[in-house]
Amino acid sequence: MNRKPLNTYSFQKFYDQDIINSYNWFMSFISPADWLKRKTEIERLLTCEIKSQPPLEPLTKGILLAIKKDVIGWYLYLIYVLIHEPQKYEYFQGARVMPIFKRMGEDLDLLKSISGIEKRVRELLKKRTAEADALLFEFLVALLWKKNGYEVFFLEEKKVGKTPDLMAEKNGEIWHIECKRQSKTSEYTYAETAKRQTMLSHINLDLLQRNLLLDITFHVELKSLHDTYLKDLLSGKLDVISSGHKISNEQVTIVFSYVDLLAANKHLADYSVKSNSPQMNLLIGGKAIDNMAFSCGTKAVYFRLGDGEINNLYVDKIANAFGVFWTCDAEGAIHAKARDVIRQVYSAAQQFESDEYGYKSVVHIGMETLDGPAVERARLKKIQSSTESINPADHKLSWIFCHFFQSYSTAREDWVFDETVQSLTPYIDPIPPISRRLLVVPEDGDTTDDIVHWERPLPE
C-alpha cells in the first residue's frame, strides 16, 4: 500500500464555532487520561475489527463503520478528527452527528441553564455510553421547551414508581414530558442488507470486470429469493447487454448502464478522493444516492493518507468499477420497514402519574427516515391510524410530537439535515403547548405538518 504525507493533501480548517463550543463543553466532563484511553480503544476497533479495506474483499454483510459500545465516545471522536485529523473523518456517520452538536452549540447557554443537565451529561459519558441517541434526543427536547419559554427540569428516576424524563413549567402550568428514540434501523432492514450483499458477492467480480452500473428493483421480499438468484438470472447475459438494457420479470427489474470511468479518472487526475465517501459514490453512481441503498466496488490505485490505517484510504486512479442501486417495492417489505410508534407511545404513557395534581403529559418520539419515500409514506399512515385509537381517558396524554430526521453527506456539503414534525393529539387540550417544534433544523416558516422532507428531491 502506498502512503502519502498529509502535506500533499489540502484540508480546509474546520471553523464551525458552534460545534467546537458544544464539543468543548462535553469534553470538559472527561479527563484527558480517560479521553486518551477511549480514543485509543475506538481507533483499535477501527483498525482491527472494522478495518477499512479496498472494496474487493469478500462481500457478506458489508462494513458498518460505527462503534456500538461507546457511542457517545464515537460521536465525540468524529468531531475530534474533523477538527484535528480530517483524513480520518467518516462522512456518513458524521452527517448524523454534526447537526445535533451544532444545534446544542448554537443554544449552549440555554442548554447549560436547564436544571439537571450536567448530571445527565455525566451519566451519558460514564454510565450510559451506548445510549447516546436516546440521551441526546432528551437534550434536544429539553432545549426545545426551554426555547418555548418554559423552565425545564430533568427528573431523577425513582426507585419505586414512575418518572417521566422531563418537567416543564410556565405561568403555573406544569407538563410532564417523556422522550422515546427509535433505533436507527429496523432489524428487517439489516437482514435485507445482509441478503443483498450476499447476492452481490456472487456477481461482484463479473460486474467489476465489465464496469457495470445496475439499478435493481425487487418486486418480492428478498428473503423469498435464494442467494444465487442474481447470478443465475444474469448468467450468460452480461456480455451482450448495452446501456439502457432492461431485464424484467415478476421478481425483479434491472436496468443496466456503465460507470463513466473517463469522467471519474478526469476528476481523480486533479483530486484524490477518499474511498467510501460521497464523492467516490458520485463518481461511480453518477447521481445523488444518499437516500438509496448503494453498493460499489473498485479496482484502483489506493494509498493511505498520513500515518496509520484508521479510515484513511484514498484513491488515485480507477481501473475498473461497478455500482448497484437497490430498491424493493414489495408490499411486505414496505410494511415491515414502516415501523409504527404506538409501542413507544404506550411505553411512554406508563411513566406518567395520574392527573390528580393537574399535570399534563406529552410524548416526543424521534426516528430516522432511512428507507425511502415509499416506506415513510406507509409509516406516516400507520402512525396516524394507530394514534387515533388511543383513549385519552386511559393515559391523560395531551400531545404526541413525532420528529422525523434525515441526514445526508454529499460531494458538495459534509452534511445536510432535514427534519419533519407531526403533531398528534387525543384532544384533551387542542392548543399545543409549544409553537416552535423543530429540534435540530432552524425554524424558517416551512414547518407545517403537511410538508414532509422525504418527498423533496435529494440534495446533490
N, C-alpha and C positions, 0 to 999 in steps of 0.2 A: 504494500500500500504506500503510495506516495504521500508526502507530507509537505505542507506549505506553512511558512511562518505567518503569524497574524498580520504583520505589517504589509503583506501583499494583498490584503482584502480590506476595503474601506467600509466601516460601520458608522452610521450616524450615532452621535452621542444621544443617549436616552435623556429626554428633557421633561417628561410629564411630571410636574412637581406634585400634583395631587396623588398619583400612585406612589411616588417616592415618600411623601409625608405619611400616608397610611401604612406603607411598608415599614418605615422607621418606627412608627408607633407600636406596631405589632412586635417588631424586633426588640423593643425596649423591655419586653416581658421575658426575653430569652437571654441567658448569659452567653457570652462569646464561646465559652467552652462547650455548652450544650449545643449551640448552633453548629459549631465545627463538627461535633460528633454526628449530628443529624445530617448535615450536608455531606459528610464523608459516606454515611450509610446510603443516602439517596444516590450518590454517584457510583457507589459499589453496585447497587441494584441496576442502575442504568448500564453499567459496563458489563456486568456478568449475566444478569437474569433477563434483561430487556435490551440486550446489546444490539445496536443498530448495525445491520449488515447490508451489503448490496442486495438488491431485490431478486436475485436469482437463487436465494436459499429456498429449500423446500417449503411449499405453502401448505399449511394446515389451518390453523386458526388465525394466522397473521400475527402482527406485533402491535400491541397496545402500549404506547409509551405513557405510562402513568404509574404512580406509586400508591398502593392501596392501603397500607397500614398507617403511614404518617402523611395523610392527605394534606393537612394544613402546612406541614413542612415542605411538601412538594409544591404547593402553591407559592409559598414564600421563596422557594428555590427558583421557580420560574421568573419571579420578579428580580431576584438576585442576579441571575445570569443575563437577563435583559439589560440590567444596569451595568454589570461588570464584565461578563463574558458572553456577549451576544452570539458568538459562534455556536454555543450550546443550547440556544433557546428553542423551545418546541412550540411552533406556531399555533397548531390546532388546539392544544390544551391551554395555551396562554390566552387564546381568544375568549375562553370561558371565564378566565380568572381576572384579567386586567380591568374589564369594565366594572367589576364588583369593587375592586380596590380603588378604582378611580372615584366611584360614587362615594365610598366611605371617606376618601381623601378630600373630596370637594366639600363635604359636610363634617369634617373631622371634629371641629369644636362642638357641634351639636351631638355627635355620636358620643364623645367623651363625657358629655354632661348627663347622659342617661344613667339613672341610678342602677347600680349593679353590673354595669358593662365590664368593668375591669375584672371582676371575679369571673364573669363568663368567658372573657378572653383567656384568662389563666387556665380555666378548665379546658378550653379548646386546644391550647398549646401544650398542655401537660397530661391531661387525663382522657380527653375525648378527641384525640388527634385524627381518628378515622371519620369523624362526624363533621368535617369541615363544611360540606354543602349545607347540612341542616342548620348548623350554628351561624354560619354567615348569612343564611336566609333570615334567621331570627334577628340578626343585627340590622339587616336592611328593613325589616318590618318595623322594628323599634324606631329606627331613624325616620321612616315614613310617617308614623304617628307623631313623632316629635315635630316634623316639618308641618304637620297639620295643626299645630298649636297645642298639643297635649303634653302634660307631664307624664313621662313614661318610666316604668319600673320593671326590671327583671325580677321575677318572683322566685324565691327559694323553693325547691321541690320538697314537699312534706314527706316525712317518713310514713305517715298514715293519712289517707285521704287523697283528694285530687287537687292538682295545682296547674293552672294554665301557665304558659310561658311568660306572658307579659300582662301588666295592668296599665291602663291609660286613663288619665283624669283631666277633665276640662269643664269649668263652670259647674262644678259639683256633680257632673255625670261621670260615672265610672264604667269602663269597658274592660272585660277580660278577653284576652287575645291568645289564641293557640296557633302555632305555626307548624305546618307539615310540608316536608320537601320530598317529592317523589324521587326515586332512584333515577339516575341519568338515563339509563337504557333498560328496556324490558328484557327479561330472560328469553322471550321469544325472538327478539332481535339479535341477541347474542348467538342463539342457536342457528338462526338463519344465516348470520355472517359466517359462522364456522362451516356451514354447509356450502355456501358459495365458495369459500376458499378451498375447500376440499375438491369441489367440482373443478375449480380453476387449476388446481395442482396437476390435473390430468391433461391439460391442454396449454399451459402457460408457455412451454418451450416452443410449441408449434406456432403460437401467436407471436412470440418474440422473433422467431426466425423470419416471419413474414411482415413484421411491423404493423400488425392488425389492431384496429380500434373497433370494439364491439359495443353496441348498445342493445342490452338484453332486457326484455320484459317478460317475466314469468306470469302465466295466467293461472297457475296452480300453486299451491303451497310447496315450497322447496323440499320439505320433509317427505313429500309423496314421490319424489324422484330419486333414482339411485345415484350413487356418487359419480359414475362414469357417464351420466346422461349426456352432457355436452360433448364429451369425447366421442361417444357413439353417434350422436347426431351429426357432428361435423366431419366424421371420418371420410376421407376421400374428396371432400368438398373445398377445402381451404386453398388448393392450388388453382381452382377455376373461378373463384369469386372475384368480383370487381367492386370498386367503391360504389355504394348505394345498393348493393345486392341485399336481398332480404330472404330469410328463411322463416316461415311462419306455420304453426300448427296449433292444436288445442292447448298445448302445454306452454309454448314459448314463441316469442317473436324476436328475431335477431337481425339487426341492421348492421352492415359491415362498412367500414371505411379504413383509412390508413393514417398512421401517425405522420405528421409533416416533419420528417427528420431534417429537411433542409432549413425550415424556419427555426426549428429547435436549436440546431447547431449554429445557425447565424447568431442567435441570441447568446449562445454559450461562448462564441468567439469573443464577445465583448464582456460577458458577465459569467462568473462561476455561480452555480446555483446549488443550494442545499438540497440533498436527497430528502425525499418525504417532506416537501414544502409546498405551499400553494403555488409558487412559481413553477416548480417542476411538474406538478399536476396540470397546470395550464399549458405548459409546453407539450405535454403528452396528449392530454384530452382535448385541448383546443377550445375549451369553454369553461365558464364558471361551474363548479361542481360541488360546492360546499354542502348543499342540501341533498345530495345524492350519494348513494354508495358508489365508490370508485376504487378499482384495483388496477395497479400498473406495475410494470417491471422494465428494467433496462439492462442492456449490456453496454457498459460505458467505461470511460476513463475516470476513476474516482481518486480522491485524495482526502486526507484528514487535514483540517484547518486548525493549526495550533497544536498544543501538546495533548496527549491522552487519546482516549477513544470514547468520549462521552458525547454522543449525539452531535458529532462534528464532521459528518460525512458529506462531502461535496462532489459535484460532477463537473468535469471539464469538457467532455465530448461524448456524444451518444452514438454508438454503432448500430444498435437495434433497440426497439422499444415496443411495448404493447400497452393497451389500456382497455378496461371493461367498465362500462356503466351498468349498474344493476338496478332493476325495478321489479316489484311484484305487485300486480293489481288484483290478485286473487282475493275474493271477499273474506275468506277465512283468515288470511294473513293480515289484512287491514283491520279486521275486528280484533284480532289478538294483540296487535300493536297499539290500538287505540285504548289506552288504559284509562279507566274511569277514576274518579276521585272519591266516590261515595264511601269507600272503606276508610280513607283518611278523614273524611268529614265525621263519620261516626266515632272513629278513634279519638278525634279532637274533642268531640262533644262530651265524651266521658270525663274529660278533665275539668269540666265546668261544674261548680257547685250549683245548688238550687238558687232560684232568683229571690230568695226571701230577703236578701239585703238590697235588692233593686239593681244588681249588676246586670249589664247587658253583655252578650257574648258574640264574638266574631272569630272566624277562622280564615287564615291566609294559607293558600296552598301554592307551592311553586313546582313547576315542571318544565322540562326542556323539550322543544319541538324538533326532534332529530330525524323523524321518519317520513317527512314529506307531506305535501298538502292533502293528499287523499286520506292519510291516517289522521291528520289533525282535524279535518272536517268531520270524520266519523267520531273522533274523541269528543269534540265540542258538542255534538248531538247527544252522545252518551251522557255527558256531564249535565247538560241542560235537562235531559229527561229524568235522570236519577235524582237530581237535587229537587225536582218538583215533587218527588214522593216523600220528602222529609216532612214530618209532622212537627211544627214548631212547638206544640204543647209538650212534646216529649223531651226536648232538649233546650228550649229557651234560646235558640240560636237565631240571632238577628240578621247577620250578614255572612256571606262566603265570598272571598275575593280569590279568584284563580289567576295566578300570574304565569304566563307562558313566556319562556325565554328561548332565544335562538342566537347562537354565536357563530361568526364566520371569520375566517382568515383568508385574505385574498392576496393576489400578487401585488396589489397597489397599497393595501392597508393591512397592518398587522392584525387588527381586529375591527369587526363591525358587530354591533349588538342590537337586536330587536327585542321588543317586549310588547305583549298584548295583555290587557287585564279584562277579565269578565267578572262583573259584579252580580251576584245572585242573592236573593233574599226570600225567606219564607213569609215576609210581610208582617212580621211583628212590628217593625219600625220601618216604614217605607222611605225614610230620609236617611241616606248613607252618612255615617259618622265622619267620613273623610272625603274631601273634594279632590285632593291630589292622591293619585293611586299608583303611579308608576314607581317601582322600587329602584331601578337602575337607570333607565333612559330618562333624560331630562323632559319635563312636561313642556310640550310645544303646541298644545291645542289639538293635536291629531291623536286623541286618546279615547275616542268614543268606543263603546262596546261593539259596534258593528264593523270596525276596521280590524282585520287580523293580519299579522305580518306574514303568515305563510302563503298568502295569496299574492304577495308582491313579487316582482322579479328578483332573482338572486343578484347580490352585489357582484360586480366584476373586478 
